[in-house]
């Protein structure tokens, strides 16, 4: 893995020890039904808000040590585009605090140079959300995305980001802490849910007002070159408006009202998943979103590809747990949905790909 000034490969952290991709222990398969939760709410062991539980303690912190930069840097792997038109389009799946893996993946695509600065000219880069939690340096990820946004704009391109459910969770944990919220299925708090979902105390200690302001203004949905970009594989976006602008405005305004129950409701809705996975109903759900907001294909993060493929919790021939094999994004739902969460938190892969696929 390449190294960049100021960012070392993170030391071993309980629950994230892995030689290539530090990861949490394998997660058991998701049960098919959730009778104890509000209608339509399908949490998993990976994204489970606390319902009537205390928060775990002793979340580890991580310090980073500067290392020297790599000697060589790949060139951008851009498709041929007409002169004077927009630059190539790239998307990034869930990062979850894995800053070193993010540097490596961006470098492999030629989007950043050996010093970690924007190197892709007028390219367009979208992050699909979930920058923090589980991995050791979520705030470092946010800082990088914010910096690349400025550098890309100065070079004639852009770097943008979508709101993920973990951004909502972190905003809530910082603003409302252990204030009780009406979860619809019992008593909960943002702080407890954040810790249970991999919140890192080191991130909370370094989180500043400008980080919160940036996160709270992120869009939830966007359309680029016929790709409808969202974080979660859910139809919950339809509850907030009939246009991309209406959805983004409604969610931003809800966050700005600073009501813990309202922000919790946003978090709950965007923690839903698997709307496009069923062979019969999945394509129908995808078509509904595309017909409403535009585009010919959904691109989402949130649900790890191993979850979508049912590979989590499998064992190899020797009876030992085997890490999920993720080589690239997963196209499914009759080709209408593209999953981008490679499962970096479970020894999978942090995905950065150019769209359209196979160009």
C-alpha positions as CSV (number, residue, x, y, z in Angstrom):
1,X,0.0,0.0,0.0
2,X,1.4,3.4,-0.8
3,X,2.0,6.0,1.9
4,X,1.4,9.7,1.8
5,X,2.9,12.5,3.9
6,X,1.2,12.7,7.3
7,X,-0.6,9.4,6.8
8,X,0.8,6.1,8.0
9,X,-0.8,2.7,7.7
10,X,-2.9,2.7,10.9
11,X,-1.7,0.5,13.7
12,X,-3.6,-2.6,14.8
13,X,-6.9,-1.7,16.4
14,X,-9.1,-4.3,18.2
15,X,-11.8,-5.3,15.7
16,X,-9.8,-3.9,12.7
17,X,-6.7,-6.1,12.5
18,X,-6.1,-7.3,8.9
19,X,-2.8,-7.3,7.0
20,X,-4.2,-5.8,3.8
21,X,-7.5,-4.2,4.8
22,X,-8.1,-3.8,8.5
23,X,-11.5,-5.0,9.2
24,X,-14.1,-5.9,11.7
25,X,-14.8,-9.6,12.4
26,X,-17.1,-11.3,10.0
27,X,-20.8,-10.4,10.5
28,X,-23.4,-13.2,10.8
29,X,-26.1,-13.5,8.0
30,X,-29.0,-11.1,8.3
31,X,-32.3,-12.7,9.5
32,X,-35.1,-12.5,6.9
33,X,-37.6,-10.7,9.1
34,X,-37.5,-7.9,11.7
35,X,-40.7,-8.1,13.7
36,X,-39.6,-5.8,16.5
37,X,-38.9,-2.8,14.3
38,X,-41.0,-0.1,12.7
39,X,-42.6,-0.9,9.4
40,X,-40.1,-1.0,6.6
41,X,-37.0,-0.6,8.8
42,X,-34.6,-3.4,8.2
43,X,-31.4,-2.9,10.2
44,X,-28.6,-5.4,10.1
45,X,-25.8,-6.3,12.5
46,X,-23.7,-3.8,10.6
47,X,-26.1,-0.9,10.9
48,X,-28.2,-1.4,14.0
49,X,-29.4,1.6,16.0
50,X,-29.6,1.0,19.7
51,X,-33.0,0.2,21.0
52,X,-33.2,0.3,24.8
53,X,-29.5,-0.5,25.3
54,X,-26.6,1.2,26.9
55,X,-23.6,2.4,24.9
56,X,-20.5,0.3,24.7
57,X,-17.3,1.7,26.3
58,X,-13.6,1.9,25.6
59,X,-13.6,2.8,21.9
60,X,-9.9,2.8,20.9
61,X,-8.2,5.9,19.5
62,X,-5.5,5.9,16.8
63,X,-2.6,8.2,16.2
64,X,-1.0,8.5,12.8
65,X,2.7,8.8,12.1
66,X,4.1,10.5,9.0
67,X,5.8,8.3,6.4
68,X,7.5,9.1,3.1
69,X,5.5,9.3,-0.2
70,X,5.6,6.6,-2.9
71,X,8.2,6.8,-5.7
72,X,5.7,6.5,-8.6
73,X,2.2,7.4,-9.2
74,X,-0.2,5.9,-11.8
75,X,-1.6,8.1,-14.5
76,X,-5.3,8.8,-14.7
77,X,-7.2,6.0,-16.4
78,X,-9.6,8.2,-18.2
79,X,-11.9,7.2,-21.1
80,X,-11.8,9.3,-24.3
81,X,-14.1,12.2,-24.0
82,X,-14.9,15.0,-26.5
83,X,-12.7,18.1,-26.3
84,X,-14.3,20.8,-24.3
85,X,-16.8,18.5,-22.6
86,X,-17.0,17.5,-19.0
87,X,-14.2,15.4,-17.6
88,X,-14.4,11.7,-16.8
89,X,-16.8,10.7,-14.0
90,X,-15.7,8.6,-11.0
91,X,-17.5,7.4,-7.9
92,X,-16.2,6.2,-4.5
93,X,-18.0,3.7,-2.3
94,X,-18.2,3.7,1.5
95,X,-14.9,4.7,3.1
96,X,-15.7,4.3,6.8
97,X,-12.6,5.9,8.2
98,X,-10.1,3.8,6.1
99,X,-8.0,6.8,5.0
100,X,-4.9,4.8,3.9
101,X,-7.1,2.6,1.7
102,X,-8.7,5.7,0.2
103,X,-5.4,7.3,-0.7
104,X,-4.3,4.0,-2.4
105,X,-7.6,3.7,-4.3
106,X,-7.6,7.3,-5.5
107,X,-3.9,7.0,-6.5
108,X,-4.5,3.8,-8.5
109,X,-7.0,5.8,-10.6
110,X,-4.6,8.7,-11.0
111,X,-7.0,11.1,-9.2
112,X,-4.3,12.2,-6.8
113,X,-0.5,12.5,-7.0
114,X,2.1,11.1,-4.7
115,X,1.6,13.9,-2.2
116,X,-2.2,13.2,-2.0
117,X,-3.2,16.3,-4.1
118,X,-5.7,16.5,-6.9
119,X,-4.1,15.4,-10.1
120,X,-7.1,14.7,-12.4
121,X,-7.7,18.1,-14.0
122,X,-11.3,18.4,-15.0
123,X,-12.4,15.0,-13.8
124,X,-15.6,14.7,-11.8
125,X,-15.5,12.7,-8.5
126,X,-18.4,11.7,-6.3
127,X,-18.3,10.2,-2.9
128,X,-21.4,8.2,-2.0
129,X,-21.3,8.9,1.7
130,X,-20.3,7.1,4.9
131,X,-16.9,8.7,5.6
132,X,-16.6,7.8,9.3
133,X,-17.1,5.0,11.9
134,X,-15.5,1.6,12.2
135,X,-12.2,2.6,10.6
136,X,-9.5,4.6,12.5
137,X,-9.6,8.0,10.8
138,X,-13.0,9.2,9.7
139,X,-12.2,12.9,10.4
140,X,-9.1,12.5,8.2
141,X,-11.3,11.2,5.4
142,X,-13.6,14.2,5.8
143,X,-10.6,16.6,5.7
144,X,-9.3,14.9,2.6
145,X,-12.6,15.1,0.7
146,X,-13.0,18.8,1.7
147,X,-9.5,19.6,0.5
148,X,-9.9,17.7,-2.8
149,X,-13.1,19.6,-3.4
150,X,-11.2,22.9,-3.4
151,X,-8.3,21.5,-5.4
152,X,-10.5,19.9,-8.0
153,X,-12.5,23.1,-8.5
154,X,-9.3,25.1,-9.0
155,X,-8.2,22.6,-11.7
156,X,-11.5,22.8,-13.6
157,X,-13.0,19.6,-12.2
158,X,-15.0,18.9,-9.1
159,X,-15.1,16.6,-6.1
160,X,-18.5,16.3,-4.4
161,X,-20.1,14.1,-1.8
162,X,-23.5,12.7,-0.8
163,X,-25.1,12.4,2.6
164,X,-24.8,8.9,4.1
165,X,-26.6,7.5,7.1
166,X,-23.4,7.6,9.1
167,X,-23.1,11.3,8.4
168,X,-26.6,11.7,9.9
169,X,-25.5,9.5,12.8
170,X,-22.4,11.5,13.5
171,X,-24.2,14.8,13.3
172,X,-26.8,13.5,15.8
173,X,-24.2,12.1,18.2
174,X,-22.3,15.4,18.2
175,X,-25.4,17.7,18.5
176,X,-27.7,15.6,20.7
177,X,-25.4,13.1,22.5
178,X,-27.5,11.0,24.9
179,X,-30.7,12.9,24.5
180,X,-33.5,10.3,24.3
181,X,-35.2,10.1,20.9
182,X,-38.4,8.5,19.8
183,X,-37.2,5.6,17.7
184,X,-40.6,4.2,16.9
185,X,-39.6,0.9,18.6
186,X,-38.4,1.9,22.0
187,X,-35.9,4.3,23.6
188,X,-32.7,5.2,21.8
189,X,-30.0,7.9,21.7
190,X,-27.7,9.1,19.0
191,X,-24.6,8.6,21.1
192,X,-25.4,5.0,21.9
193,X,-26.3,4.2,18.3
194,X,-23.1,5.9,17.1
195,X,-20.9,3.9,19.4
196,X,-22.7,0.6,18.6
197,X,-22.2,1.3,14.9
198,X,-18.5,1.7,15.2
199,X,-18.2,5.3,16.3
200,X,-14.6,6.2,17.1
201,X,-13.9,8.5,20.1
202,X,-10.8,9.9,18.3
203,X,-13.1,11.1,15.6
204,X,-15.5,12.8,18.0
205,X,-12.6,14.5,19.8
206,X,-11.3,16.0,16.5
207,X,-14.7,16.8,15.0
208,X,-15.1,20.6,14.6
209,X,-17.9,23.0,13.7
210,X,-16.7,23.3,10.1
211,X,-16.9,19.5,9.7
212,X,-20.5,19.6,11.0
213,X,-21.5,22.5,8.8
214,X,-20.0,20.7,5.7
215,X,-21.8,17.4,6.5
216,X,-25.1,19.0,7.2
217,X,-25.2,20.7,3.8
218,X,-24.4,17.6,1.7
219,X,-26.9,16.6,-0.9
220,X,-28.7,13.2,-0.6
221,X,-29.2,12.5,-4.3
222,X,-27.7,13.6,-7.6
223,X,-27.8,12.7,-11.3
224,X,-24.7,12.6,-13.5
225,X,-24.5,11.3,-17.1
226,X,-27.6,9.2,-16.6
227,X,-26.5,7.8,-13.3
228,X,-28.7,8.4,-10.3
229,X,-26.4,8.7,-7.4
230,X,-27.6,7.9,-3.9
231,X,-26.1,6.5,-0.7
232,X,-28.7,4.0,0.4
233,X,-30.3,1.2,-1.5
234,X,-33.8,2.3,-0.4
235,X,-36.8,4.0,-1.8
236,X,-37.1,6.3,1.2
237,X,-35.9,9.2,-1.0
238,X,-39.4,9.2,-2.5
239,X,-40.8,10.4,0.8
240,X,-39.1,13.8,0.5
241,X,-40.1,15.0,-2.9
242,X,-40.7,14.4,-6.6
243,X,-37.5,16.0,-7.8
244,X,-33.8,15.9,-6.8
245,X,-33.9,19.5,-5.7
246,X,-37.0,18.9,-3.5
247,X,-35.4,15.9,-1.8
248,X,-32.1,17.7,-1.1
249,X,-33.9,20.8,0.2
250,X,-36.2,18.8,2.4
251,X,-33.4,16.8,4.0
252,X,-31.2,19.9,4.5
253,X,-34.0,21.8,6.1
254,X,-34.8,19.0,8.4
255,X,-31.2,18.8,9.6
256,X,-31.1,22.6,10.1
257,X,-34.2,22.5,12.3
258,X,-32.0,20.7,14.8
259,X,-34.8,18.5,16.2
260,X,-33.4,15.2,17.5
261,X,-36.5,13.2,16.7
262,X,-36.6,14.5,13.2
263,X,-32.9,13.8,12.5
264,X,-33.3,10.3,14.0
265,X,-36.2,9.7,11.6
266,X,-33.9,10.7,8.7
267,X,-31.2,8.3,10.1
268,X,-33.7,5.5,10.5
269,X,-35.1,5.9,6.9
270,X,-31.7,6.0,5.3
271,X,-30.5,2.9,7.2
272,X,-33.0,0.9,5.3
273,X,-31.5,-1.4,2.7
274,X,-32.0,-4.1,0.0
275,X,-34.8,-2.4,-1.9
276,X,-33.4,-3.6,-5.2
277,X,-32.2,-7.0,-4.3
278,X,-35.3,-9.1,-4.8
279,X,-35.4,-10.6,-8.3
280,X,-39.1,-9.5,-8.8
281,X,-39.6,-6.4,-6.7
282,X,-36.1,-5.0,-6.9
283,X,-36.2,-3.9,-10.6
284,X,-39.6,-2.4,-10.0
285,X,-38.3,-0.3,-7.1
286,X,-35.3,0.8,-9.1
287,X,-37.5,1.8,-12.0
288,X,-39.7,3.9,-9.7
289,X,-36.7,6.0,-8.4
290,X,-35.3,6.4,-12.0
291,X,-38.7,7.4,-13.3
292,X,-39.1,10.0,-10.6
293,X,-35.7,11.5,-10.5
294,X,-34.1,10.7,-13.8
295,X,-31.3,8.6,-15.0
296,X,-31.0,5.1,-16.4
297,X,-29.1,3.4,-13.6
298,X,-28.9,3.8,-9.9
299,X,-25.5,3.9,-8.2
300,X,-25.4,3.3,-4.5
301,X,-23.3,2.5,-1.5
302,X,-24.5,1.5,2.0
303,X,-25.2,-2.3,1.6
304,X,-21.8,-4.1,1.2
305,X,-21.6,-6.2,-1.9
306,X,-20.9,-9.4,0.2
307,X,-24.3,-8.7,1.9
308,X,-26.1,-8.4,-1.4
309,X,-24.5,-11.6,-2.6
310,X,-25.1,-13.5,0.6
311,X,-21.4,-14.2,1.1
312,X,-21.0,-12.9,4.7
313,X,-20.6,-15.6,7.3
314,X,-19.6,-18.3,4.8
315,X,-16.8,-20.7,5.6
316,X,-14.1,-22.2,3.4
317,X,-13.4,-25.9,2.9
318,X,-11.3,-26.0,6.0
319,X,-14.1,-24.7,8.2
320,X,-12.3,-21.3,8.7
321,X,-14.0,-18.0,8.0
322,X,-13.1,-16.7,4.6
323,X,-13.0,-13.0,3.8
324,X,-15.4,-11.9,1.1
325,X,-13.9,-11.6,-2.4
326,X,-14.8,-8.2,-3.9
327,X,-13.0,-7.2,-7.2
328,X,-15.4,-4.5,-8.3
329,X,-18.9,-3.0,-8.2
330,X,-21.9,-5.3,-8.4
331,X,-24.5,-4.7,-11.2
332,X,-27.9,-6.2,-10.4
333,X,-31.7,-5.6,-10.5
334,X,-31.8,-6.2,-14.3
335,X,-28.8,-3.9,-14.8
336,X,-30.6,-1.0,-13.1
337,X,-28.6,-0.8,-9.9
338,X,-24.8,-0.7,-9.3
339,X,-23.6,-1.4,-5.8
340,X,-20.4,0.4,-4.8
341,X,-19.8,-0.6,-1.1
342,X,-17.0,-3.2,-1.5
343,X,-17.0,-4.0,2.2
344,X,-13.7,-2.4,3.3
345,X,-14.8,-2.8,6.9
346,X,-14.9,-6.6,6.5
347,X,-11.6,-7.1,4.6
348,X,-13.2,-6.3,1.3
349,X,-12.2,-3.5,-1.1
350,X,-12.6,0.2,-1.1
351,X,-14.0,0.8,-4.6
352,X,-13.2,3.8,-6.8
353,X,-14.5,3.3,-10.4
354,X,-15.0,5.3,-13.5
355,X,-18.5,5.5,-15.0
356,X,-19.9,4.2,-17.2
357,X,-18.6,0.7,-16.6
358,X,-16.7,-1.0,-19.4
359,X,-16.0,2.2,-21.3
